Amino acid sequence: MILNRGSFYDDLHFITSILRPIKESIIQLESRDSTLSDCFVHLIKLAATIY
């Protein structure tokens, strides 16, 4: 079964560590008072998370 494999949870943790910052960036950048510098800062944070 898939859930019994130890690598399943490792893969799940990896995916959530990538998707959570993306979700938070989207939420922050959808606000009306976000600026171009906010976009740049979030882009740098995403790059650091993925790298």
C-alpha angles and dihedrals in degrees: 000000000000096000093056093062112095092216091062092071092043090053091047091052091049093051093048091048088059099039099045095064090045091053092047092048092051092050093049095045094050091065117106094237099053116122136202089263089056088054091050093048092050091047090054091048091051092049091051091049095049095042 
